[in-house]
Amino acid sequence: MRQASHNNTSHARLFLPTSGLRTGGMSQGDSVTMGEAEKSAVALHPHVDPVVVEMDLPGSLCNVWHALTTTDGAQAFLGCNVQIELCIGGPYEILFDASQPAGKRGSETCAILSFLPQRILSFTWNAPPQFTHARDRHTWVIIELEPVTANETSLRLTHLGWSEQISQHPDHREEWLAVRTYFANAWPRFFSALQRHLSDRN
């Protein structure tokens, strides 16, 4: 069985809109010259690869989808309070520590961006409370599922948005890189809990 793995060079198959896109006024053959300010910005804030985790899970596609997209399914393997509503804009809130004050318990304010039933789920995600700047700003997560056999499912998570946040908040670059490192370690543990839960059911 394939365990959790990281791949910093992989790319997700679902693209999300980002801020700062400018269009209009250009025709074929026009050229764009990057100004000195833009060149400096690119040099100072290079592309930051998404966090990618891949894992084979010992459960059917239906069971894995249920675990990731329903309140009772997620609570069963996480053991904490969860609120998930599978609709565009619906909450995707996992309260990892209910003893903390409201707003610091977990993924409060995170919401579902899109889904393709039993194939793709995307949602906004926030940083833990110790990252004071990043906490109130969102990155994006894409989960892709593929059946391997009737009782095994391949999962791929892509957590992105680091470059966009660093570009918008260059003074907090180091904090955003620390958040990325945090989730590069946290997501494999998250899905290992799901892996154990599914194994216990078999």
C-alpha positions as CSV (number, residue, x, y, z in Angstrom):
1,M,0.0,0.0,0.0
2,R,1.4,3.4,-0.9
3,Q,2.0,5.6,2.1
4,A,1.7,9.4,2.3
5,S,4.2,11.0,0.0
6,H,5.2,14.6,-0.8
7,N,5.9,15.9,-4.3
8,N,6.7,19.6,-4.5
9,T,6.8,19.7,-8.3
10,S,3.4,18.2,-9.0
11,H,0.5,20.3,-10.3
12,A,-3.2,19.9,-9.6
13,R,-5.6,19.3,-12.4
14,L,-8.1,21.9,-11.1
15,F,-7.3,25.6,-11.3
16,L,-8.7,28.2,-8.9
17,P,-9.0,31.9,-9.7
18,T,-6.5,34.2,-8.1
19,S,-6.6,37.9,-7.5
20,G,-4.7,40.4,-9.5
21,L,-5.5,39.2,-12.9
22,R,-5.7,42.0,-15.4
23,T,-7.1,41.7,-19.0
24,G,-8.3,43.8,-21.8
25,G,-6.8,46.1,-24.4
26,M,-4.3,43.6,-25.9
27,S,-4.4,41.9,-29.3
28,Q,-2.4,39.2,-30.9
29,G,1.2,40.3,-31.5
30,D,1.2,42.8,-28.6
31,S,4.1,42.5,-26.2
32,V,4.4,43.2,-22.5
33,T,7.5,44.6,-21.0
34,M,8.1,43.9,-17.3
35,G,9.0,47.0,-15.4
36,E,11.8,47.2,-12.9
37,A,9.4,47.0,-10.0
38,E,7.8,43.8,-11.3
39,K,11.2,42.3,-11.9
40,S,12.2,43.1,-8.4
41,A,9.0,41.6,-7.1
42,V,9.6,38.4,-9.0
43,A,13.2,38.1,-7.7
44,L,12.1,38.7,-4.1
45,H,9.0,36.5,-4.2
46,P,9.6,33.4,-6.4
47,H,7.1,30.8,-7.0
48,V,6.3,28.6,-3.9
49,D,5.4,25.0,-4.7
50,P,2.1,23.7,-3.4
51,V,2.1,21.0,-0.7
52,V,1.2,17.7,-2.3
53,V,0.3,14.5,-0.5
54,E,-0.5,11.2,-2.2
55,M,-1.8,8.1,-0.4
56,D,-3.7,4.9,-1.1
57,L,-6.5,4.3,1.3
58,P,-8.0,1.0,2.3
59,G,-11.6,1.9,1.5
60,S,-14.1,2.1,-1.3
61,L,-14.4,5.4,-3.2
62,C,-17.9,5.8,-1.7
63,N,-16.6,5.4,1.9
64,V,-13.6,7.7,1.4
65,W,-15.9,10.4,-0.1
66,H,-18.3,10.0,2.8
67,A,-15.5,10.4,5.3
68,L,-14.2,13.7,3.7
69,T,-17.5,15.3,2.8
70,T,-20.0,14.7,5.6
71,T,-20.1,15.8,9.2
72,D,-20.5,12.3,10.7
73,G,-18.0,10.8,8.3
74,A,-15.2,13.3,9.3
75,Q,-16.0,13.1,13.0
76,A,-15.7,9.3,12.9
77,F,-12.0,9.4,12.0
78,L,-11.0,12.8,13.5
79,G,-12.7,12.5,16.8
80,C,-13.6,16.2,17.1
81,N,-16.4,18.5,16.3
82,V,-17.0,19.0,12.5
83,Q,-19.4,21.0,10.4
84,I,-19.5,20.1,6.7
85,E,-22.2,21.0,4.2
86,L,-21.5,19.7,0.8
87,C,-22.6,22.7,-1.3
88,I,-20.8,25.6,-2.9
89,G,-20.0,28.0,-0.1
90,G,-21.0,25.5,2.6
91,P,-18.8,25.3,5.7
92,Y,-15.9,23.0,5.9
93,E,-15.1,23.5,9.5
94,I,-13.1,21.1,11.7
95,L,-12.7,22.1,15.3
96,F,-9.5,20.4,16.3
97,D,-9.5,22.0,19.8
98,A,-12.9,22.9,21.1
99,S,-11.4,24.1,24.4
100,Q,-10.0,27.3,22.7
101,P,-12.0,30.5,22.3
102,A,-14.3,30.8,19.3
103,G,-12.3,31.6,16.2
104,K,-9.3,29.7,17.4
105,R,-10.6,26.2,17.5
106,G,-9.8,25.0,14.0
107,S,-10.8,25.7,10.4
108,E,-13.6,28.1,11.3
109,T,-14.7,30.3,8.3
110,C,-13.4,27.7,5.8
111,A,-15.8,26.8,3.0
112,I,-16.3,24.5,0.0
113,L,-15.3,26.0,-3.3
114,S,-16.2,23.2,-5.7
115,F,-16.8,19.5,-5.9
116,L,-17.3,16.7,-8.4
117,P,-19.1,13.9,-6.6
118,Q,-16.7,11.1,-5.6
119,R,-13.9,12.7,-7.6
120,I,-12.8,16.2,-6.6
121,L,-13.4,18.4,-3.5
122,S,-11.9,21.9,-3.1
123,F,-12.2,24.2,-0.1
124,T,-10.6,27.2,1.5
125,W,-8.2,26.6,4.4
126,N,-6.7,28.7,7.2
127,A,-3.6,28.6,9.4
128,P,-3.5,27.6,13.0
129,P,-4.0,30.4,15.6
130,Q,-0.2,30.7,16.4
131,F,0.3,32.2,12.9
132,T,-1.3,35.5,13.7
133,H,-1.1,37.2,10.3
134,A,-2.0,34.1,8.2
135,R,-4.8,33.0,10.5
136,D,-7.5,35.3,9.0
137,R,-6.4,34.7,5.4
138,H,-7.2,31.7,3.3
139,T,-5.3,29.3,1.1
140,W,-6.9,26.5,-1.0
141,V,-7.0,22.8,-0.9
142,I,-7.9,20.4,-3.7
143,I,-8.5,16.7,-3.0
144,E,-8.7,14.3,-5.9
145,L,-9.9,10.7,-5.6
146,E,-9.5,7.7,-8.0
147,P,-10.7,4.2,-7.4
148,V,-7.8,1.6,-7.4
149,T,-10.0,-1.4,-6.7
150,A,-13.4,-1.9,-5.2
151,N,-11.9,-1.5,-1.7
152,E,-9.0,0.8,-2.3
153,T,-8.9,4.5,-3.3
154,S,-6.0,6.7,-4.4
155,L,-6.0,10.2,-2.8
156,R,-4.1,13.2,-3.9
157,L,-4.2,16.5,-1.9
158,T,-2.8,19.7,-3.3
159,H,-2.6,22.7,-0.9
160,L,-1.8,25.9,-2.7
161,G,-2.0,29.7,-2.5
162,W,1.4,30.3,-0.9
163,S,2.7,32.4,-3.8
164,E,-0.4,34.5,-3.9
165,Q,-0.4,35.3,-0.2
166,I,3.3,36.1,-0.2
167,S,2.9,38.4,-3.3
168,Q,0.1,40.2,-1.5
169,H,1.8,40.3,1.9
170,P,5.6,40.3,1.3
171,D,6.4,41.5,4.8
172,H,5.0,38.2,6.1
173,R,6.8,36.0,3.7
174,E,8.6,34.0,6.5
175,E,5.4,33.4,8.3
176,W,3.7,32.0,5.1
177,L,6.7,29.7,4.5
178,A,6.4,28.5,8.1
179,V,2.7,27.8,7.6
180,R,3.5,25.8,4.4
181,T,6.0,23.8,6.4
182,Y,3.4,23.2,9.1
183,F,0.9,21.7,6.6
184,A,3.6,19.7,4.8
185,N,3.9,17.8,8.0
186,A,0.2,18.0,9.2
187,W,-1.6,16.7,6.1
188,P,0.1,13.3,6.1
189,R,-0.9,12.9,9.8
190,F,-4.5,13.9,8.9
191,F,-4.8,11.3,6.2
192,S,-3.0,8.6,8.3
193,A,-5.8,9.0,10.8
194,L,-8.3,8.3,7.9
195,Q,-6.2,5.4,6.8
196,R,-6.3,3.8,10.2
197,H,-10.0,4.4,10.5
198,L,-10.7,2.7,7.2
199,S,-8.4,-0.2,8.1
200,D,-10.3,-0.8,11.4
201,R,-13.6,-1.0,9.5
202,N,-12.3,-3.7,7.2
